[in-house]
Amino acid sequence: MLVGMGLPEGLAAAIAGWDVGASKDALFDDGKQLSTLIGRATTPLSVSVAEAIKG
């Protein structure tokens, strides 16, 4: 599908691999690295979505 949309084959394969990895919790990190990097606690996606819906 990605190649059909004009992406180079190598990039399409990489994106597909990232998606598979993300679906298997490859992005999960219990080490608080993002919080350390941004200097504050992270906000759960559910909270961000709820705030966006409220307007």
For each residue, the residues with C-beta under 8 A, 3 or more apart:
1: 4 5
2: 5 7 11 12 15 16
3: 6 7 8 9 12
4: 1
5: 1 2
6: 3
7: 2 3 11 12 15
8: 3 11 12
9: 3 12 13
10: 13 14
11: 2 7 8 14 15
12: 2 3 7 8 9 15 16
13: 9 10 16 17
14: 10 11 17 18
15: 2 7 11 12 18 19
16: 2 12 13 19 20
17: 13 14 20 21
18: 14 15 21 22
19: 15 16 22 23
20: 16 17 23 24
21: 17 18 24 26 27
22: 18 19 25 26 27
23: 19 20
24: 20 21
25: 22 28
26: 21 22
27: 21 22
28: 25
29: 32 33 34
30:
31:
32: 29 35 36
33: 29 36 37
34: 29 37 38 42
35: 32 38 39 40 41 42
36: 32 33 39
37: 33 34
38: 34 35 42
39: 35 36
40: 35
41: 35
42: 34 35 38
43: 47 48
44: 47 48
45: 48 49
46: 49 50
47: 43 44 50 51
48: 43 44 45 51 52
49: 45 46 52 53
50: 46 47 53 54
51: 47 48 54
52: 48 49 55
53: 49 50
54: 50 51
55: 52
